[in-house]
Each structure stands twice: as C-alpha cells, then as structure tokens.
Amino acid sequence: MSDVFDFGLDDLIPADDASEDTMEAFRAGDLTVLSQHHTSPNGSHTFVLAHDGSVTWGVPGEPQLVAIAVARDLRQSTFTFETSHHATASFAQNWLAERGCPLDRIALRGGDYIEPADDLTVQVEQQIQQSGTRYEVIDTYTSDYDPSEAWTLVRDSLATHAPVRLFYEEWDHGAGTYTMREGAFADVGVAQTWLDGGSGPLPEPPKYSDHNAAVVRARVALARSPGASATPQTGLDVPRTITAGPIQRPVQGMLL
C-alpha cells in the first residue's frame, strides 16, 4: 500500500466541467492507496482504489472506499477525472473495470490485506467484479466497530426471482479473513426488515443450493440470533440512525 497520489496532470486541463469540479473537490490527504494501475505507453489512464480515512469522522455508515479513474488526452492536453465511493472493494473494482481497468491489476490479495475466508467469498466477489451494469445500487452501509461489516443493497436486472440482492461482507480481524455473501429478497422492504434486526440467516439465492459438496461445506452461516455475540452490535443489527453532527469512530482497518 502507499499514500502517494501523482496523477501527472500539471500540464493538462480538465476536459469538462464535471472533471474540473471533481478535481477541485478531491482531497488526497485522507486517502490511502490500496491498489493502482497505470496504462502504458504514455500513461493515458490511471486507476486507483483507496481508503478514505475522513469518512471515519463523519456520519456513521458512509462508504469508506473510493475508486478513482483518470483519463488523459495527451494530444489535446486534457484529462477527465471521476471518483465513486463504495462500501466494499468488489463494487469499487467493478466500477473501475467498467472504465477500462483490468481486474487483475487492482486485486487486493496478500501482503497487508486480509484474505477471503472461503471459496464462496471469492465466487461472490468475482460475480460482482464482472457484473458490468447488472446491479443498481440502492443503499450501502459500513460499520468499522467490532464486528466489522459492510453491505451493499442492489436491484439485480437479471434476477427473475427476488430481484433485490444484499451483498454482505464481514471481517474477522483476529483470523485475518473476511466473508462475502449474497442474500435475495422480494423487495426493499423485506430486505430492510432483515437488516433492522431479522433473527434468521441471510436468505441466499437458489443457485447456491446447487453447489458441489466442497463449496457447501465452505459456506459460513450468517445467523444473527440474539446472544450470539457478547459485543454490542452496530450497523446491521440495529436500525440505522443519522447523528446530529460528525463524530470520530475507531477504525478496524477494512481490508488493511
């Protein structure tokens, strides 16, 4: 990982108002680079996946990962600059891939990163990364307390049954691993009821019942029955509320 931001834009001007506004609002000081890719020759494109530390001081639940895509037109001496915030790395990687970044160049594996706990986590992440514009994001939430968890609620344009999908990520910092699961719901209201304190396991799409025995054994139940943890629950286990002002929260180090 690094905290160096050098987009090489000193001799270039924004290609449009949106790029100019995004660049002016961009604050690199709070960002830690998790992964980056620069195209060659001539470095026409730069793709960055970073953690935004400033979010931990703000409204609880805001997404902490930011994806950055820069495209340079060296002949015209211009550039475009886009950013997008995400709750989980897989959705940030999907956003970057849609703008031309090879997925293998922005992978988060090894080194300081926590690892997927099982094969199903890898499968669900790859599904998101390669989904293109399939998922319309409805809402996200990130909790950096213990337990550390994040979710992205989407509408699946390809689903004929239970089209509202919940992608739920939970980290075990002691083990250095995390799990990602997909839940399926008939509508947003049913999904919100589960998020606000449902006691059952995450209802997975029917496709997961067809997995081979090895994958089935690797699945980790997401049962959230009362008394399962002695640690006070936040985020998914209680209704979300908006605080009156910014607060500082301890950072568990999502994916760090």
SVG drawing of the C-alpha trace seen along z (x, -y; Angstrom):
<svg xmlns="http://www.w3.org/2000/svg" viewBox="-41 -23 46 56">
<polyline fill="none" stroke="black" stroke-width="0.4" points="0.0,0.0 1.1,-3.6 -0.2,-7.1 1.3,-8.7 -1.0,-10.5 0.6,-11.8 -1.8,-11.9 0.6,-13.7 -1.9,-16.5 0.4,-19.5 0.5,-20.3 -3.2,-19.3 -6.5,-21.0 -9.9,-19.4 -11.8,-18.2 -15.2,-19.2 -16.9,-20.9 -17.6,-17.6 -13.9,-16.7 -12.9,-20.2 -15.5,-20.1 -14.4,-16.6 -10.7,-17.6 -11.3,-20.7 -13.3,-18.7 -10.7,-16.0 -8.7,-15.7 -5.8,-13.3 -4.6,-13.9 -7.1,-11.5 -6.7,-8.7 -4.5,-5.6 -3.9,-3.9 -4.8,-0.2 -4.2,0.6 -3.4,-1.3 -2.8,-0.7 -1.3,-3.0 -1.6,-2.2 1.3,-2.3 2.6,-3.6 2.3,-7.3 0.3,-6.6 -3.1,-7.7 -5.1,-6.2 -4.7,-5.9 -7.0,-3.7 -6.8,-3.9 -8.6,-2.1 -8.2,-3.9 -9.4,-4.0 -10.9,-7.4 -9.9,-7.9 -12.0,-11.1 -15.2,-9.0 -14.5,-7.6 -15.0,-11.1 -18.4,-11.7 -21.9,-10.2 -21.8,-6.5 -22.3,-4.1 -20.9,-6.1 -18.8,-4.0 -15.1,-4.2 -13.6,-3.1 -13.1,-5.4 -12.4,-4.4 -10.7,-7.0 -10.4,-6.9 -8.3,-9.4 -8.1,-9.5 -5.6,-11.8 -5.8,-13.0 -2.2,-13.9 -2.8,-15.3 -5.4,-17.7 -3.6,-18.3 -6.8,-17.5 -8.0,-15.0 -11.2,-13.5 -11.4,-12.8 -14.0,-10.6 -14.5,-9.3 -17.0,-6.9 -17.4,-5.8 -18.2,-2.1 -18.8,0.0 -16.8,3.0 -13.8,3.4 -15.6,5.7 -18.0,3.0 -15.2,0.4 -13.3,2.8 -16.4,3.3 -16.7,-0.5 -13.0,-0.7 -13.3,2.3 -16.3,0.6 -13.8,-2.3 -11.2,0.0 -9.1,1.2 -8.1,4.9 -9.4,6.6 -6.1,8.4 -4.3,5.1 -6.4,3.9 -6.7,7.1 -6.3,6.9 -4.5,10.1 -1.6,10.9 0.7,8.5 -1.2,6.3 -4.7,7.3 -7.0,9.7 -7.9,12.8 -11.2,14.4 -12.2,17.0 -13.5,19.5 -14.2,20.3 -17.7,18.9 -16.4,15.5 -14.2,15.5 -17.0,16.6 -19.4,13.9 -16.7,11.2 -15.9,12.3 -19.6,12.2 -19.7,8.6 -16.5,7.6 -17.6,9.0 -21.2,7.9 -20.9,4.8 -24.0,2.6 -26.2,5.5 -26.6,4.2 -28.3,0.9 -27.1,-0.2 -29.9,-1.2 -28.1,-1.7 -24.8,-0.9 -23.7,-0.7 -20.3,-0.3 -19.6,0.5 -16.0,0.3 -16.7,1.3 -16.5,4.9 -18.0,6.7 -16.7,5.1 -19.1,5.4 -20.4,3.7 -23.3,4.3 -24.5,3.1 -28.2,3.4 -28.9,3.6 -31.5,4.3 -30.5,7.2 -31.6,6.6 -31.1,10.2 -33.0,11.8 -36.5,13.1 -37.0,14.2 -36.2,12.0 -34.6,9.2 -33.4,7.2 -30.0,8.5 -27.9,7.8 -24.2,8.3 -23.0,8.7 -19.3,8.6 -18.0,9.4 -14.4,9.3 -12.6,11.4 -9.5,9.4 -8.3,12.0 -8.2,14.6 -7.1,12.2 -10.1,13.2 -13.5,12.0 -16.6,13.5 -18.9,12.2 -22.4,13.5 -25.4,12.7 -28.9,12.5 -32.1,12.5 -35.3,10.6 -38.6,9.9 -38.5,6.2 -36.6,3.5 -39.0,3.5 -38.3,7.2 -34.6,6.6 -34.8,3.6 -36.7,5.7 -33.9,8.3 -31.3,5.5 -33.1,3.9 -32.9,7.0 -34.0,10.2 -33.1,13.2 -32.7,15.7 -29.8,16.5 -29.3,14.4 -31.7,15.9 -29.4,16.9 -30.4,17.2 -31.5,20.6 -28.4,21.0 -26.2,21.6 -28.2,24.8 -26.7,26.4 -23.1,26.0 -20.9,29.1 -20.2,30.6 -16.9,28.8 -18.4,25.4 -21.4,26.3 -19.1,27.3 -17.2,24.0 -20.3,21.8 -20.5,19.9 -23.9,19.3 -24.8,15.7 -27.3,16.5 -27.8,13.4 -29.7,14.9 -29.8,12.9 -26.9,13.6 -24.6,14.8 -22.0,12.2 -21.2,10.6 -20.0,7.5 -22.7,4.7 -23.9,4.9 -23.9,1.9 -24.8,1.4 -26.8,4.3 -28.2,5.5 -29.9,2.3 -32.0,-0.3 -29.7,-2.9 -30.0,-6.5 -28.4,-9.7 -26.4,-11.6 -26.8,-15.3 -23.1,-16.0 -19.8,-14.4 -18.1,-12.0 -14.8,-10.2 -15.0,-6.4 -12.3,-3.8 -11.1,-2.3 -10.8,1.5 -8.9,1.2 -11.2,2.5 -9.1,4.7 -5.9,3.3"/>
</svg>
